[in-house]
Amino acid sequence: MSDSLRDQLRKAGLADEQTLRQAKTQKRKKRRRGERDEEQAATSEAAAKREADRRARDRTLNRRRQDERERQAAEQSARQMVIDNEIAHDGQERFQFSHNGQIRPIHVSAAQRRDLAAGKIAIARTRGRYRLIPNELVVKIQAKAAFLIAWTAADGATQDESDDYPDHPVPDDLIW
């Protein structure tokens, strides 16, 4: 196994000494003139293409990872905004709203019920709890993580969908 390819070809009778010397001489002349062997050129081009593909794939993967980190950071800051600006709600009145296709209750005071109906307060959901937040934060939170906003007065105005009694609108502060 320690024999070179040249020696192995000669021993097998596939090449004679003269053709081996000629090949060696031509290769040396090409090197002096700066010419590259066709096989070497194809190999180096393929290696360069593989390297370029790997770098492009790495850039794409890094960009995706960076976007995911930025998204998670934005969501975390939106959650923190909701928690920091939460309005305490411990009233006796039950305010019901629709979230994810289900009717959900939250206990609020009479003043908070009026503010909810007027659109001054919105409802957000974080850490498994519904929280009252000022309506000014809704736009900021929706820009970062829209899924945190559970209900706003604009969501509650569903008269446009099916208005069976246009002359008799349902008041916003109706307790049911």
Phi, psi and omega in degrees: 000344182280352178289145178284169180300321180301314180294322180294319178295320180294316181294326180281350179083015180274341179215144176259173186297322184294315180293327177293319178295320179296317179297319179295319180295316180296321180295319179295320179295320179296320179296321180294320181280352180085011178279151179250149177292144182299320180293318179297319180296315180296319180294315181292324177295318179295320178295319179295320178294317178299317180296318179295319178296318180296317179295319179296318178296318178296319178297316179297315179296318178295321178296318178297316179298318180295318178298319179295318178297319179294320178297315179296321178294320178295317178298317180296319179293325177293317177300317180295323177299317180297314182294318182293326185256018181296138176262127181297135180226112179218031182284178182262345181276142182261120177254125182250139182217163181262129177218124182054040175079008179234150177276125182241141176259154172213138182269123183225168174277171180296321179294320179292324177298315179297318179295323177296315180293327181279347179089016178276337181233146176236171180242131177238159179236120174219147177051037176077010181234148172270133184231142175274134179226154176297144183295339179296334182278345186302315182296316180296317182289320179296329178292328183267315183207088185297333183291347179284333181281117182270323183202140170227166180299329178294327177290325183287340180278085184255020181292337182289332184293304183217102183253086181286329181235081184293335181278346183234079180289149178278126180292150182291333184263019180293128178263125180228000000 
